[in-house]
């Protein structure tokens, strides 16, 4: 799905660049933006293989260790799943700043000197090695793999737009 929304990412990068120029607050340097985009492409290529691995672990834990089997037909399961995923993502991200193993994977995202939408694309290709551990509580609780995969995608897409200086603090 990320590949499908890539044209939208580039359109938003162009819009952010234009707004920055108009405001006299350009946050882009060509070399840095190209680096971010290249790392994002590499991350997506690696992800073709690793997403199946990590989703496979989730499905196995769900099938063999789920305390409940929540229904993907219930709207509350989706809403709670999104909140829980975001909470677990918070801890995954926090460990990415405080623990050497996770920082080694997350540091690539912070190597840019700029803070703009292209920086959101600057992702690791090694986060899959241990990052999946954070999301296993969802499988144990009983969130179906479909719910897990969709809310993970929604959360990932949300993370994109918060990487801009052109929008002020949201409180």
MOURJO-V746046 format. One record per residue. N is the residue number from 1. OMEGA is omega in whole degrees, 0 to 359 (none if undefined). Layout:
n=[N,N]
omega=[OMEGA,OMEGA]
This chain:
n=[1,2,3,4,5,6,7,8,9,10,11,12,13,14,15,16,17,18,19,20,21,22,23,24,25,26,27,28,29,30,31,32,33,34,35,36,37,38,39,40,41,42,43,44,45,46,47,48,49,50,51,52,53,54,55,56,57,58,59,60,61,62,63,64,65,66,67,68,69,70,71,72,73,74,75,76,77,78,79,80,81,82,83,84,85,86,87,88,89,90,91,92,93,94,95,96,97,98,99,100,101,102,103,104,105,106,107,108,109,110,111,112,113,114,115,116,117,118,119,120,121,122,123,124,125,126,127,128,129,130,131,132,133,134,135,136,137,138,139,140,141,142,143,144,145,146,147,148,149,150,151,152,153,154,155,156,157,158,159,160,161,162,163,164,165,166,167,168,169,170,171]
omega=[179,179,181,180,180,177,177,176,181,177,179,175,178,178,179,178,180,179,178,178,181,180,185,181,180,181,184,165,186,183,181,180,178,176,180,181,178,178,176,178,178,178,179,178,177,181,178,181,189,179,178,178,184,177,177,177,180,182,180,179,178,183,187,186,182,178,178,171,181,184,175,178,184,180,181,178,179,180,179,178,178,178,181,178,181,176,179,176,177,181,176,180,180,176,176,178,188,184,188,181,183,175,179,178,188,187,181,181,183,181,178,174,181,177,182,185,177,179,178,180,182,185,180,171,183,182,181,186,180,184,182,182,184,188,180,176,178,179,181,178,177,175,183,179,178,178,179,184,182,181,175,179,178,180,179,179,176,182,182,191,179,180,177,174,184,174,182,180,181,179,none]
